[in-house]
Every structure is written in structure tokens, then in C-alpha cells.
Amino acid sequence: MLRHIALLVIFCVLVACTSPHNSSVSITQPNKKTADDAFLIELQNNKEELKRLVSMEQDLKVLIAALSEQSDLQSLPTSLRTKPKIEQHKIDKKLHLKNSHTKKTHGFKLSLQPVFSESSAQAQLNKVYTHLPKLETLLTSTISKLTQRSQSRFVPTLMTVKNKDDATRLCAFINNIGVLCTVEENR
């Protein structure tokens, strides 16, 4: 898909670079026939450029078709079919110890948007806590590290909401403040 977009951008740049600079036809003539004649003359002058653009467009269509045949977007490579390795990191040990005796392991968790750094994950949690300050004392927050094919992503998580309706409403509010949130069953 990215290659298609790149080819389209290249095509647009080529079209913009090869278009004549003073191709505007002014229709200030009192007679429509003279305007039509001027347009026909300009069309005759630009015929070679138009033919060249048509041939480039045909070449691009052939390239796109060849690229589409080479890429099989329906099947995943075997290296991407494995489950990611999950590592857990606690954000604040004092907060976790204070809330751990009241939390149960069943219920629902709110997973926020995966990011590439632990500091970005913490920033997402801080943004949520800025808008919902009491949430920090009600729910335990963790940052999970997911590693797959030497790429790590950090997923901030708020745990545990007992009721799915409450979890869904809270997640909708978090989405409204600009942080992507999904509800998952806590296992």
C-alpha cells in the first residue's frame, strides 16, 4: 500500500513538473469563437506533452499491477504468527501496594494505545490521571512490554473494573480525551 502511495506521489510530481507554466487561457475576448480557437492552438502545442503523460500513466498502471502480483497481503509470514512475549512493569510500587489488597484479579482491564517507549506510555497514563485524578487511587496501573521480532511496544493498562458497562463507559471517556482505549477481559 505504501508503494502504491509512493508511485502516486511520483506520478503527481511528474505531472506538475511537466505541465506548462503559462497554460492559462484568458477568456477576455469578446467572441467565444476566438477563445475556442486559442484553446485549440494551445491543445495542438501541448499534444506531445499529453501523449507523454498518457504513456507515463500506462507505465505506472503496469508497474502497479506487477507490484500487486508480487505482494501477497492476505497471508502473514510465519515469523509474525507467533505470540508476542509479554513482560510486566509496574509504574509506581507504592501505589500498587496500596491498592493491591483491594483489587481482585477478575473483571475487566482498560488497555491504552501501545507506544514505542515506556515514557510515552507513562505520559498517556498521566494524561488520563490529569482528566480523572481520582482514578489513580481507584485502579491499579501497569505498563506491559510486548516484544515481537525484536520490536518492543509498551501498553499502559488500568486494572481492574468489575463491571463491563462501567469499563466501557470509562474507556469511552478516555477515548474522548484523546487516548485510544480498549476494554479487555482480565484473565
C-alpha positions in Angstrom: 0.0 0.0 0.0 2.9 2.3 0.9 4.4 1.6 -2.5 1.2 2.5 -4.3 1.1 5.8 -2.5 4.7 6.5 -3.3 4.1 5.7 -7.0 1.1 8.0 -7.0 3.1 10.8 -5.4 5.8 10.4 -8.1 3.2 10.5 -10.8 1.7 13.7 -9.4 5.2 15.3 -9.2 6.0 14.3 -12.8 2.7 15.8 -13.9 3.3 19.0 -12.0 6.9 19.3 -13.3 6.0 18.7 -17.0 2.9 21.0 -17.1 3.5 24.2 -19.0 3.9 27.3 -16.8 1.8 29.7 -18.7 -1.1 27.5 -19.7 -3.9 29.7 -18.6 -6.4 30.7 -21.3 -7.9 34.0 -20.7 -11.5 34.4 -21.9 -11.5 38.1 -22.1 -12.1 38.0 -25.9 -15.5 39.4 -26.8 -16.1 36.4 -29.0 -16.4 32.8 -27.9 -15.0 31.6 -31.2 -11.7 33.3 -30.6 -11.5 31.7 -27.1 -12.1 28.3 -28.7 -9.5 28.9 -31.3 -7.0 29.9 -28.7 -7.8 26.7 -26.8 -7.3 24.6 -29.9 -4.0 26.2 -30.7 -2.8 25.6 -27.1 -4.0 22.0 -27.3 -2.1 21.5 -30.5 1.1 22.9 -28.9 0.8 20.6 -25.9 -0.1 17.4 -27.8 3.3 15.9 -27.3 3.3 16.5 -23.6 -0.2 15.0 -23.3 1.0 11.9 -25.2 4.0 11.6 -22.9 1.7 11.9 -19.8 -0.6 9.2 -21.2 2.3 6.8 -21.8 3.6 7.5 -18.3 0.2 6.8 -16.9 0.1 3.5 -18.8 3.6 2.6 -17.5 2.5 3.4 -13.9 -0.5 1.1 -14.3 1.7 -1.7 -15.5 4.1 -1.1 -12.5 1.2 -1.1 -10.0 -0.2 -4.3 -11.5 3.2 -6.0 -11.3 3.7 -4.8 -7.7 0.3 -6.1 -6.7 1.1 -9.5 -8.1 4.3 -9.7 -6.2 2.8 -8.8 -2.8 0.5 -11.3 -1.1 -1.2 -9.2 1.5 -3.6 -12.0 2.6 -1.1 -14.3 4.3 1.2 -13.5 7.1 4.8 -14.7 7.3 5.5 -17.5 9.8 7.6 -15.1 11.9 4.6 -12.9 12.5 2.3 -15.8 13.5 4.0 -16.4 16.9 2.5 -14.9 20.0 4.4 -11.9 21.5 6.5 -12.3 24.6 4.8 -10.2 27.4 6.8 -8.5 30.2 5.1 -6.7 33.0 6.4 -3.4 34.5 4.8 -1.7 37.5 4.6 2.1 37.3 4.5 3.1 41.0 5.3 0.4 43.5 3.8 2.4 46.4 0.6 2.9 44.5 0.4 -0.7 43.6 1.0 -1.9 47.1 -1.6 0.5 48.5 -4.3 -0.7 46.0 -3.3 -4.4 45.6 -5.1 -5.7 48.7 -8.4 -4.2 47.4 -8.1 -5.3 43.8 -9.3 -8.7 42.5 -7.8 -10.5 39.5 -11.1 -10.9 37.7 -13.1 -8.3 35.9 -12.1 -6.0 33.0 -9.0 -4.0 32.2 -8.6 -0.9 30.1 -5.7 -1.2 27.6 -4.4 2.1 26.3 -2.7 2.7 23.0 0.6 0.7 22.5 3.6 3.0 22.1 7.3 2.6 21.5 8.7 3.9 24.7 7.9 3.4 28.4 8.0 7.2 28.9 5.3 7.7 26.3 3.2 5.0 28.0 3.6 6.8 31.3 2.7 10.1 29.6 -0.6 8.5 28.4 -1.4 7.4 31.9 -0.6 10.9 33.3 -2.9 12.4 30.7 -5.7 10.1 31.9 -5.0 10.9 35.5 -5.0 14.7 34.7 -8.5 14.4 33.5 -9.6 11.8 36.1 -7.5 12.4 39.2 -9.4 10.0 41.5 -8.8 7.2 39.0 -5.2 6.9 40.2 -6.3 5.8 43.6 -9.2 3.5 42.4 -7.4 1.4 39.7 -4.0 -0.2 39.5 -2.0 0.9 36.5 0.7 -1.2 34.8 2.8 -0.9 31.7 3.2 -4.2 29.8 6.1 -4.7 27.4 5.2 -6.7 24.3 8.2 -7.9 22.3 7.9 -9.5 18.9 10.6 -9.8 16.3 13.0 -7.5 18.2 10.4 -4.8 18.3 9.1 -3.7 21.7 5.8 -1.9 22.4 4.6 -0.7 25.8 1.0 -1.0 26.6 -0.3 1.1 29.6 -3.2 -0.7 31.3 -5.7 0.2 34.0 -7.0 -2.6 36.1 -9.5 -3.9 37.4 -13.0 -2.7 36.7 -15.6 -5.2 37.9 -18.5 -4.4 35.6 -18.2 -4.4 31.8 -20.6 -1.5 31.4 -18.5 0.7 33.7 -15.4 -0.3 31.9 -17.0 0.6 28.5 -18.2 4.0 29.8 -14.8 4.8 31.3 -13.0 3.7 28.1 -15.3 5.9 26.0 -14.4 8.9 28.3 -10.7 8.1 27.9 -11.1 7.9 24.1 -12.8 11.4 24.2 -9.8 12.9 25.9 -7.5 11.7 23.1 -6.1 8.5 24.3 -7.0 5.3 22.5 -8.6 2.8 24.9 -10.0 -0.8 24.6 -11.8 -2.9 27.1 -10.4 -6.5 27.6 -11.4 -9.2 30.0 -8.9 -9.6 32.8 -7.6 -13.2 33.0 
